[in-house]
């Protein structure tokens, strides 16, 4: 594997780390920047029967209210990243999250797990971004 490919893979890993950290910190304005504008998010387990969410602003408008008043901690593990073309890559991540609702929001606590299946188009202004 070339140094360039290794650097691209590391850039994607750093991007995913920012994705989790900024989401957990509820820094939505910065979180917006980890996505391409026309991101397509399909969460069939969480939203069965619904169409995928298209557009980064729409995704934040969907997710931010759900996580209001929730302390979250997301972890991505065992990434498998493949460079699939000169400007594209794909990745599979195992994920574990913990969600702790504040008492005035119901006081529930859950631990979840799942998988992220992602495509990454290269963007000249910000590097690889999840799609």
Buried (B, 14 or more C-beta within 10 A) or exposed (E): EEEEEEEBBEBBBEBBEBBBBBBBEBEBEEBBEBBBEEBBBEBEEEEEEEEEBEBBEEBBEBBEEEBEEBBBEBBBEEBEBEBEEEEBBBBEBBBEBBBBBEEEEEEEEEEEEEEBEBBBBBBEEEBBBBB
